[in-house]
Amino acid sequence: MTMNYKNIALFAIIGVVFILTGMVKGPNAALYLLNLGLISAILALGVNLQWGLAGLLNVGIMGFVALGALSTVLISMPPTTEAIAAGGLRVVVALLIGAATILGAVQLMKRMTPGKSRNLALIGLLVVGFFLFRFLFDPAVSAIESVDSAATGYLGGLGLPVLLAWPMGALMAAGAAWIIGKTALGLRSDYLAIATLGIAEIIIAILKNEDWLSRGVKNVVGIPRPVPYEVDLQASESFLNTAQTFGINDPILASTVFVKLCYTGLFVVVLAILMWLSQQALNSPWGRMMRAIRDNEVAAEAMGKDVTRRHLQIFILGSAICGLAGAMWATMDSTLIPTSYQPLRFTFLIWVMVIIGGSGNNWGAILGGFLILLLWDWGEQLGLWMMEFVTWPLADGVWLKDHLINNAPHMRLMMIGIVLLLILRFSPRGLIPEE
């Protein structure tokens, strides 16, 4: 990024807004918003890698985010020994049979010559595999979910440190991206968008309905944290004495602020590493090749470049970053709530972050991540003030006034739309355009 006064001023304005948020809403709200901004910036980096560098239209972002969040449960939650004893082995065997059936079908399609015999063999393999899978899977799931269903009712995790779940979340998202990419990257861009959106909905539907895996809509709470707990800090005399030296006499305020600052430090380190790697990739021969493929695939193929393979590489990398962000998000909230991953709503916001910040520019993606998150957070309050100002001549109790004030939070959607239109009109390449 060219460090001119405009770019410095844009980031300075973001910093001032965070300071004002702390003054108006308190330091806890400002720090939580800052941490969400760091996660949003990481998400925007992943999408910018796919779209800004390669021109891939991925609308299944929240599916990869949800997989990253699931990794925190599978890695860090303690195992439910009763549920594992009741049906854990049978579930594993059933899943292996299902995977073997799919792989067998693929190999059968490759090795047998097309014709009636191949079709019959394929149908027979799939039917036998399906019924064998259901025969083992269904009773095992029922046994697992019946084990103290109010508190557990799922297999749990491995009980390992939660920080290990962050790279595992990236690996899970990368694995899903490989499977999706092998089947969908040959499609036209609009078809690719539809395919990724549908697959994201499938992933989230699995999380909502497979209680044995993620407790479904019952949610998983109490995911371990990589930072201290507030109650432990409030019981520590050394911590309270240190807080008092900084002029903070409220132990609750001191502990909550310290915990959020710990998360901020972790997230800043992750964002800095990803930013450095993204800049190295952008300025490398590989990055120049990806931009050449983005600008003219036909010319790149004529020069001997394997376009599909390169698209698969960058699709996997961007999705892995989204999975990492999902794991960080779930760790910060200490919960997995499958219903909160709404593909259409959050995918729209992440895409707006990339478009407004500057597609193809990593610094622009980070700026857009912070800007849209702040606008989303402040939009509710600004909308309420706007509706109160517009309806002040009306008496209290008038249906129109009540209706407008009650629906004021929806004004933030209109505000983001207006900002997007203004940026596209006066700076169509974003606030920090690609160089």
C-alpha positions in Angstrom: 0.0 0.0 0.0 1.3 3.5 -0.9 1.5 5.3 2.5 -0.1 8.5 1.3 -2.0 10.9 3.5 -5.4 9.7 2.3 -4.7 6.1 3.4 -3.3 7.2 6.7 -6.3 9.4 7.3 -8.8 6.6 6.5 -7.3 4.3 9.2 -7.0 7.3 11.6 -10.7 7.9 11.2 -11.4 4.3 12.0 -9.3 4.6 15.2 -11.1 7.8 16.2 -14.5 6.0 15.8 -13.3 3.2 18.1 -12.2 5.8 20.7 -15.6 7.5 20.4 -17.3 4.1 20.8 -15.3 3.6 24.1 -16.4 7.0 25.3 -20.1 6.5 24.5 -20.6 2.8 25.1 -17.8 2.0 27.4 -14.4 0.3 27.0 -15.9 -3.3 27.1 -18.1 -2.5 24.1 -15.3 -0.8 22.2 -12.9 -3.7 22.8 -15.4 -6.3 21.8 -16.2 -4.4 18.6 -12.4 -4.1 18.0 -12.0 -7.8 18.3 -14.9 -8.4 15.9 -13.3 -5.9 13.6 -10.1 -7.9 13.6 -12.0 -11.1 12.8 -13.9 -9.3 10.0 -10.6 -8.0 8.6 -9.3 -11.6 8.5 -12.5 -12.7 6.7 -12.2 -9.9 4.2 -8.6 -10.9 3.6 -9.7 -14.5 2.7 -12.4 -13.3 0.4 -10.1 -10.7 -1.2 -7.6 -13.5 -1.9 -10.2 -15.4 -3.8 -12.0 -12.5 -5.6 -9.4 -9.7 -5.7 -6.5 -11.9 -6.8 -8.3 -14.7 -8.7 -11.8 -13.4 -9.6 -13.5 -16.4 -7.9 -17.1 -15.6 -6.7 -17.4 -17.5 -3.5 -20.8 -17.0 -1.8 -20.4 -19.9 0.6 -18.2 -18.0 3.1 -20.3 -18.8 6.2 -20.1 -22.5 5.5 -16.3 -22.4 5.9 -16.7 -20.1 8.9 -19.1 -22.6 10.5 -16.6 -25.5 9.9 -13.9 -23.4 11.6 -16.2 -22.9 14.6 -17.0 -26.6 14.7 -13.3 -27.3 15.0 -13.2 -25.6 18.4 -15.8 -28.1 19.7 -14.2 -31.2 18.2 -10.7 -30.2 19.4 -11.1 -28.5 22.8 -14.4 -29.7 24.4 -14.0 -32.6 26.8 -15.1 -36.0 25.4 -18.5 -37.4 26.5 -17.4 -40.8 27.6 -20.9 -42.2 28.0 -21.9 -41.2 24.6 -18.7 -42.5 23.0 -19.3 -45.9 24.7 -23.0 -45.9 23.6 -22.4 -45.4 19.9 -19.1 -43.7 19.1 -17.5 -46.7 17.4 -20.5 -47.5 15.3 -20.7 -43.9 14.1 -17.1 -44.0 13.0 -17.6 -47.3 11.2 -20.7 -46.0 9.5 -18.9 -42.9 8.3 -16.0 -45.0 7.0 -18.5 -47.2 5.1 -20.1 -44.1 3.6 -16.8 -42.7 2.5 -15.7 -46.0 1.1 -19.0 -46.2 -0.8 -18.4 -42.9 -2.4 -14.8 -43.6 -3.3 -15.8 -47.0 -4.6 -18.3 -45.4 -6.9 -15.8 -42.9 -8.2 -13.3 -45.7 -8.9 -16.0 -47.8 -10.6 -16.9 -44.9 -12.9 -13.2 -44.5 -13.9 -12.3 -48.2 -14.4 -15.4 -49.7 -16.0 -16.4 -48.8 -19.6 -19.6 -46.9 -20.0 -22.7 -49.1 -20.5 -25.5 -51.0 -18.9 -23.2 -53.1 -16.8 -21.5 -50.1 -15.3 -24.7 -48.4 -14.5 -26.1 -51.5 -12.7 -22.9 -52.0 -10.8 -22.9 -48.4 -9.7 -26.6 -48.5 -8.6 -26.0 -51.8 -6.7 -22.9 -50.4 -4.9 -24.7 -47.2 -3.9 -27.8 -49.0 -2.7 -25.9 -51.5 -0.6 -23.6 -48.9 0.8 -26.5 -46.6 1.7 -28.5 -49.2 3.6 -25.4 -50.6 5.4 -24.5 -47.0 6.4 -28.0 -46.3 7.7 -28.2 -49.6 9.5 -25.1 -48.7 11.6 -25.5 -44.9 11.7 -29.1 -44.4 12.9 -29.1 -46.6 16.0 -25.7 -45.2 17.0 -26.9 -41.6 16.7 -30.0 -42.4 18.7 -27.9 -43.9 21.5 -25.5 -41.0 21.6 -28.2 -38.3 21.6 -30.1 -40.1 24.4 -27.2 -39.7 26.9 -28.1 -36.8 29.1 -29.5 -34.9 26.1 -30.2 -31.7 28.1 -26.6 -31.2 29.0 -24.6 -33.2 26.4 -26.2 -35.6 24.0 -23.1 -35.5 21.7 -19.7 -37.1 21.4 -17.8 -34.0 22.6 -14.2 -33.3 21.6 -10.6 -34.3 22.3 -10.1 -32.0 25.3 -7.0 -30.4 23.7 -5.9 -26.7 24.0 -8.3 -24.5 22.1 -5.5 -22.7 20.2 -4.9 -26.0 18.3 -8.4 -25.7 17.0 -7.5 -22.5 15.1 -5.2 -24.2 12.5 -7.5 -27.3 12.6 -10.4 -25.1 11.6 -8.3 -23.8 8.7 -7.5 -27.4 7.7 -11.2 -28.5 7.9 -12.3 -25.5 5.7 -9.4 -26.2 3.3 -10.5 -29.9 3.0 -14.1 -28.8 2.3 -12.9 -26.3 -0.2 -10.9 -29.0 -2.0 -14.0 -31.2 -2.3 -16.1 -28.2 -3.5 -13.4 -27.0 -5.8 -12.9 -30.3 -7.5 -16.5 -30.3 -8.5 -17.5 -26.7 -8.9 -14.5 -24.7 -10.1 -15.1 -25.7 -13.7 -18.5 -23.9 -13.6 -19.1 -20.3 -14.8 -18.7 -17.6 -12.2 -22.5 -17.2 -11.6 -23.0 -21.0 -11.3 -20.0 -21.2 -8.9 -21.7 -18.6 -6.7 -24.9 -20.6 -6.6 -23.0 -23.9 -5.9 -21.0 -22.4 -3.1 -24.1 -20.8 -1.5 -25.9 -24.1 -1.7 -23.1 -26.1 -0.2 -22.8 -23.5 2.7 -26.5 -24.0 3.4 -25.9 -27.8 3.5 -23.0 -27.5 5.9 -25.0 -25.2 8.3 -28.1 -27.5 8.0 -25.9 -30.4 9.1 -24.7 -28.5 12.1 -28.3 -27.6 13.0 -29.6 -31.1 12.7 -26.8 -33.5 13.7 -27.0 -33.3 17.5 -24.5 -36.1 18.0 -21.9 -33.9 16.3 -22.6 -30.3 17.5 -25.7 -30.5 19.7 -27.6 -28.9 16.8 -29.9 -26.0 17.9 -29.2 -26.8 21.5 -25.9 -25.1 21.0 -22.5 -25.8 22.6 -21.6 -23.5 25.5 -18.4 -23.3 27.6 -15.8 -23.7 24.8 -12.4 -23.4 26.6 -10.6 -20.2 26.2 -6.9 -19.4 25.6 -7.1 -16.4 28.0 -7.8 -16.2 31.8 -11.4 -16.2 33.1 -12.8 -13.1 34.7 -13.7 -14.8 38.0 -10.1 -16.0 38.4 -8.7 -12.5 37.8 -11.2 -11.0 40.2 -10.0 -13.4 42.9 -6.3 -12.6 42.3 -4.9 -9.9 44.6 -1.9 -9.3 42.4 -4.1 -8.6 39.4 -6.4 -6.2 41.4 -3.4 -4.4 42.7 -2.0 -4.0 39.2 -5.3 -2.7 38.0 -5.4 -0.2 40.8 -2.0 1.2 39.7 -3.7 2.0 36.4 -6.5 3.7 38.1 -9.1 0.9 37.7 -10.7 0.1 41.1 -13.7 -1.9 39.7 -12.6 -5.5 39.7 -15.3 -6.5 37.2 -14.3 -3.8 34.7 -10.6 -4.5 35.1 -11.0 -8.3 34.5 -13.3 -7.9 31.5 -11.1 -5.3 29.9 -8.0 -7.4 30.5 -9.6 -10.5 28.9 -10.7 -8.6 25.8 -7.2 -7.1 25.5 -5.7 -10.6 25.6 -8.0 -11.5 22.7 -7.0 -8.4 20.9 -3.3 -9.3 21.2 -3.9 -12.8 19.8 -6.0 -11.5 17.0 -3.5 -8.8 16.0 -0.8 -11.4 15.8 -2.9 -13.6 13.6 -3.9 -10.7 11.4 -0.3 -9.5 11.1 1.0 -12.9 10.0 -1.8 -13.3 7.5 -1.3 -9.8 6.2 2.4 -10.4 5.7 1.8 -13.7 3.9 -0.9 -12.1 1.7 1.5 -9.3 0.7 4.3 -11.7 0.0 1.9 -13.7 -2.2 0.5 -10.6 -3.9 4.0 -9.4 -4.9 5.4 -12.8 -5.8 5.5 -14.3 -9.3 2.7 -16.6 -8.2 0.6 -13.5 -7.4 1.3 -11.9 -10.7 0.3 -15.1 -12.4 -3.0 -15.2 -10.5 -3.8 -11.6 -11.5 -3.0 -12.5 -15.1 -5.3 -15.5 -14.9 -8.0 -13.2 -13.4 -7.7 -10.6 -16.1 -7.6 -13.0 -19.1 -8.0 -16.8 -18.6 -7.8 -17.5 -22.3 -4.4 -15.8 -22.6 -3.1 -17.4 -19.5 -4.1 -20.9 -20.8 -2.4 -20.0 -24.1 0.8 -19.4 -22.1 0.6 -22.8 -20.6 -0.9 -22.0 -17.2 -3.1 -24.6 -15.5 -6.0 -22.2 -14.7 -8.2 -24.8 -12.9 -5.4 -25.9 -10.7 -4.4 -22.4 -9.8 -8.0 -21.5 -9.0 -8.3 -24.6 -6.8 -5.1 -23.5 -4.9 -6.4 -20.0 -4.2 -9.9 -21.2 -3.4 -8.5 -23.5 -0.8 -6.2 -20.8 0.7 -9.0 -18.2 1.0 -11.4 -20.8 2.5 -8.8 -21.8 5.0 -8.5 -18.2 6.2 -12.3 -18.1 6.6 -12.2 -21.3 8.6 -9.5 -19.8 10.8 -11.6 -16.7 11.4 -14.6 -18.9 12.3 -12.5 -20.8 14.9 -11.4 -17.5 16.4 -14.9 -16.1 16.5 -16.3 -19.2 18.3 -13.4 -19.1 20.8 -14.0 -15.5 21.7 -17.7 -16.1 22.3 -17.1 -19.5 23.9 -20.2 -20.9 22.1 -21.2 -22.6 18.9 -24.6 -21.4 17.8 -25.3 -23.0 14.3 -28.4 -20.8 13.8 -26.2 -17.6 13.9 -24.4 -18.5 10.7 -26.7 -17.0 8.2 -25.1 -17.2 4.7 -27.1 -14.5 2.9 -26.8 -11.9 5.7 -23.2 -12.2 6.7 -21.9 -13.1 3.2 -23.4 -9.8 2.0 -21.5 -7.9 4.7 -18.2 -9.5 4.0 -18.5 -8.9 0.3 -19.3 -5.2 1.0 -16.2 -5.0 3.1 -14.1 -6.1 0.2 -15.8 -4.0 -2.4 -15.8 -0.8 -0.3 -12.2 -1.3 1.0 -10.8 -2.0 -2.4 -10.9 -5.3 -4.2 -7.4 -6.7 -4.9 -5.8 -4.6 -2.2 -5.1 -6.3 1.2 -5.0 -3.0 3.1 -8.3 -2.1 1.5 -9.8 -5.3 2.7 -8.7 -4.7 6.2 -10.0 -1.1 6.1 -13.4 -2.3 4.7 -13.6 -4.9 7.4 -13.4 -2.3 10.2 -15.5 0.3 8.4 -18.5 -1.9 7.7 -18.5 -3.5 11.1 -18.5 0.0 12.7 -21.3 1.1 10.4 -23.3 -2.0 11.2 -22.8 -1.5 15.0 -23.5 2.3 14.9 -26.2 2.0 12.3 -28.8 0.8 14.9 -28.2 3.8 17.1 -28.0 6.3 14.3 -31.2 4.9 12.8 -32.9 5.4 16.2 -31.7 9.0 16.4 -32.9 9.6 12.9 -36.3 8.2 13.5 -36.7 10.1 16.7 -35.8 13.3 14.9 -38.1 12.6 11.9 -41.1 11.7 14.2 -40.7 14.4 16.9 -43.7 16.4 15.7 -45.9 13.4 16.2 -47.5 12.7 19.6 -46.5 9.7 21.6 -48.6 6.6 20.8 -49.2 7.5 17.2 -48.9 4.2 15.2 -46.6 5.7 12.6 -44.2 7.0 15.2 -44.1 3.7 17.1 -43.7 1.7 13.9 -40.8 3.8 12.7 -39.0 3.8 16.0 -39.5 0.1 16.6 -38.0 -0.7 13.1 -35.1 1.8 13.4 -32.5 -1.0 13.7 -33.2 -2.0 10.1 -31.9 1.5 9.0 -28.4 0.2 9.2 -29.1 -2.0 6.1 -30.1 1.1 4.2 -27.1 3.0 5.5 -24.7 0.3 4.3 -26.5 0.3 0.9 -26.2 4.1 0.6 -22.5 3.9 1.5 -22.0 1.2 -1.0 -23.7 3.1 -3.8 -21.7 6.3 -3.0 -18.4 4.4 -3.0 -19.3 2.7 -6.3 -20.2 6.0 -7.8 -17.3 8.2 -6.7 -14.6 5.6 -6.1 -15.6 2.4 -8.0 -12.3 0.6 -7.2 -12.8 1.1 -3.5 -11.3 3.4 -0.9 -7.8 1.9 -1.3 -7.7 0.6 -4.9 -5.5 -2.1 -6.2 -2.2 -0.7 -7.3 
